[in-house]
């Protein structure tokens, strides 16, 4: 077993994924799924606007009001990164079989709730969503809470298989191209990362953002 301590620094704003109206889960998603709890996890990890185009999405908050990310959102990012990198040339991810099971069963971000740090303000982001339907193109408006670039997340990643540590580093590097949370195809949530030792000193990663400051 190996553990890596990671600090993500966002180079682009990151959007909230939890619905401001909790009734969305009960009234819409819960009524259409046999296992509502599982769907809740998927929605918060992948983004509400991939499931339902209604309501504002926000960041979950700790009791003191600090926004946080769930550990399974990091797992969701790992799965997305590995899924893309499996098709790229000369990557470690291209050699992984059943990568989703590997991430689910052997790789564990910690803690469960990962607080955002260096948050100067929380604003909102509005953008149109376009979809082709049988009745033609449909346009709706999505509104999300937004944390500006420069914010960070610090957490550990526990790898039960030592070989997975190199994969985690490869996936974290991919965050400069496709990041965390919603609207990743527009560049939101892109990030760089530092690897930290037990004292918080930087010992690795690809963080050029902070050095450029």
Order of alpha helices (4+ residues) and beta strands (2+ residues): beta-beta-beta-alpha-beta-beta-beta-alpha-alpha-beta-beta-beta-beta-beta-alpha-beta-beta-alpha
